[in-house]
């Protein structure tokens, strides 16, 4: 999750946590790692981590978890410098990418096209990239139930990381 969105919409963050989802770090301001100075980038990741944990506020509350399997991190745009990636790894982050990009942020890509792409490209273990932004909201909400239904009909199970 983008830390700035956690701070702006704590009620949405709480819903995600309460639903049992694993929360990962996506920087505080959705930075372009390759264009951001090293220490600024790492400070931004730390700021996001602080938003996730909220000074202990969200950690294992009511038996729900905020993190699983260590600290998860997905670099915005799927890009970070080698130095940034190494430093994050040394800090205990597990970098997570995707193998199917839905392009839900692109208004020219229809929900039908997203569904066809997923049907064509999905494999066991796939990570499908959807976004939680205003740019993608309408298309994501239109296609996600269809994707879940189709995946389950094909015998796939959906799991947290």
Secondary structure, 3 states (H helix, E strand, C coil): CCHHHHHHCHHHHHHHHHCCCCCCECCCCCCCHHHCCHHHHHHHHHHHHHHHHHHHCCCCHHHCCCCCCCEEECCHHHCCCHHHHHHHHHCCEEECCCCEECCCCCCCCCHHHHHHHHHHHCCCCCCEECCCCCCCHHHHHHHHHHHHHHHHHCCCCCCCC
